Amino acid sequence: MTETFQKFGVIGGGAWGTALAQALTLAGRDVVLWTFEKDCADAINTKHENTIYLPSVKLSSALKATSDFSDLKDVDAVLAVPPAQHMRQTLAGFAPFAKQDLPIILCSKGIEHSSLKFMAGVLADVIPHARIGVLSGPSFAIDVANGLPTAVTLAMEDQKLGEQLASAIASPGFRPYLSDDILGAEIGGAVKNVLAIACGMVLGKQLGKSAHAAIIARGFAEMTRLGEALGAKPETLTGLCGLGDLVLTCSSEQSRNMSCGLALGRGESLEDIMSSRSAVTEGVATAPVLQRLCKQANVEMPICAAVAAILDKTISVDDAIAGLLGRQRKQEN
């Protein structure tokens, strides 16, 4: 039954939010996309193009954009896609218009600095009457916006509701697989962004594909250790929203996180890299808070720790690489 979920709100007009709104529109849903920038909403409504964040994609004329949260008051479900560090403030703005038991599917990947909470915890704080879901997996915005085949994880504790929502958002090119492990989906999405920066640095330093593969494999071990410590299901992290997303994000310069690492490896400063971008590079924000979470959970994640240290200039890229290579050898796990 998809009739209950015909009208969707998408909160966040960046590349990923716009791509999801486009995918929902092409799936036959009625979609209202909320953007922080009024100019962005106007361009989507008049030019059918997100000229700021996704300028290369012609958007459906049926997609409507707004900068007024009240325009989302009657939606059947919401996809929340603001940057992770702005999730709480953005949801607080929408909260007065969120009806009881509204399904809100979180599509941003990160950990909140102030609370060490993943996005589901932030949503529970701000809109406690919402029904929480998480959408995550190997999915570049440009691929989804262009209708290219993409498979993702939709995690919801209520599996009946999850199945109804999966049916509503699915299309021939967009295939959600259902899970009940919200925490696992969030861990995979947050950690892979930090590891992608590490992979980019390895390639930026021209250390070869063998080293690149080693970072992916050992990084996945770190992700799995954190998941185990926090109570995620191992099968979640071996699926689309864990290993699948890790492989994609660590293997393409389309990834903002990997391209940031590439530039760092080539000697560019973080300030120059970030000042040249309009879109958020989530791994940069996630790395330091992930390090704090690891210490709290007593989990060793040396690759992620090295990335955090490089970003805060505690250590150079060369010294971080030397430190990782000089670690005591041990059994693989």
C-alpha angles and dihedrals in degrees: 000000000000099000091095090059106050101116118057133184119207115199113203126046100210122117095280095045091048092048092051091048089051092049092050091048092050088049088062100259126136106244135191114189116203115208129184092219113069090202089059092052091048092051092050091050097044106026097025089229136104094227093184105046109012106022097155097064127081106220127215114267087227092067112098125199132199143171093209117091091205088072087070097054095104100043121126095219139000134219108207113208110159118129110284095246090053096044097098095049093044094048090048088059091052096041097090089059098044109107123217114289093005110168109237115188113201113219101171122096122218150074123264112248099216099046106021086232126143116232095269089060091050091050092048089054096048104034105019093172093060123107104235128224135164126213115197141145146104101322131137114202094232092054094050093045090052093049096246116158111280132168123199141168121253108196120195131151091219100067095188090055089043092054092050091050093045089054091049096051097038123104134165089273099037117060121181120196116205126239135166094209106099094165094051092051090052095047092052093049095048100043097046091062091059092045090050089060088054092050091050092052091051091054093040088057089048093237092149140248093284091062089044091055091047091054091051092049097043090041090055088053089055091049090050093050091053092047092051092049094050097043104258121149114258092222090059092059093047089054137073098295093049119028094012094055091042093055093048097045093045095048108052137058086218084080110092089211096051092044089052089054091047091055092047090050090052090055103261118142121248090235092057092046095051095043090058093057133080094188126073120257098211096193091064090058094040100050099074095042091046088055090054091048091051091054091048091050093041092236123148113226106162098172093051090044090053091052091051091049092050092049093052090044094242088129138013124246091248093050092047091053091048090049093052093047091047096053117120111271116243143163115301113254 
